[in-house]
Amino acid sequence: MASRGDTSRNPSGRLTYRRGVAQQRRSVQPSREAAPSRHRVRRAPNLVAFLITGGVIGVIVGAAIAAVGGDAPTSHYSHSTSIGFFAVIFGALGVLVAAIVALIVEKVMTRRL
């Protein structure tokens, strides 16, 4: 078994480092006869970005609603508890809405191709 930094010869006769810093490879020259190929790129939304954005917007909306809403005199919860409750509920709803929007955008994008 080769240790770090050992060298060997590759088929082209050039030295190659195993587990080393760099490898020397044969340079591949493009053929003049080869035509450029066209590939379709699948464009899809980044689902994680949609979910995080929806959650953050939901938390902000929930906290704003709880902060603007007045305290009921018979409420057993503090103001900060109600802000946290609304932030969690609206954050979850924001993630759900963002997931639905991301699925719709993906469906529309794949239909165009």
Secondary structure by P-SEA (a helix, b strand, c coil): cccccbbbbccccbbbbccccbbbbcbbbbbccccbbbbbbbccccaaaaaaaaaaaaaaaaaaaaaabbbbccccccaaaaaaaaaaaaaaaaaaaaaaaaaaaaaaaaaac
